[in-house]
């Protein structure tokens, strides 16, 4: 692998090809794997990781919650810059002490309000992002909330001592601003000062 390789993890989302297309548009080589293979994957040498959404609910049942968390065990040890989208966002939150709750169903675009400045949101032409979920998270003390909406109090966060980010919305289906946000993440991932709440540049 070289320094421009990123690992994209498919959690069963029909939007997954759009994530790959945007990353490749920004000049990165993507290595796509399925979630079921992630616990055995060697991430060494990659620049970053992007985790897709998926057609799964942590709140469906305790059994489903536990089954999903088993699939995301790799997150406990992952120190590469990582962007979790929707399901990936929730999995990162749960791994680091947050909670997932059932909330209002959102299947349209919402305005995202940035409450903590972060390079992820640099130079966006709009803060309107596509939503497709009915679950959200409650943050833990190890998380810094970056953005919210009128419907969910955590639309984006970062783990405070690792370069792991989550977004509840779907940048991959949000047009120009979504492509910009993913590009921002990939540029941020290449910065030498990681992890990054101490490095906002």
Secondary structure, DSSP 4 states (H G I P E B T S, - for coil): --TTEEEEEE-S-TTHHHHHHHHHHTT-EEEEEEHHHHTT---TT-SEEEE---S--TTS-HHHHHHHHHHTGGGGG--SEEEEETHHHHHHHHHTT-EEEEEEEE-SEEEPEE-S--GGGTT-S--EEE--EEEEEE--TTEEEEEE-SS-S-SEEEETTSSEEEESSBGGGSHHHHHHHHHHHHHHHT-SS-S-TT---
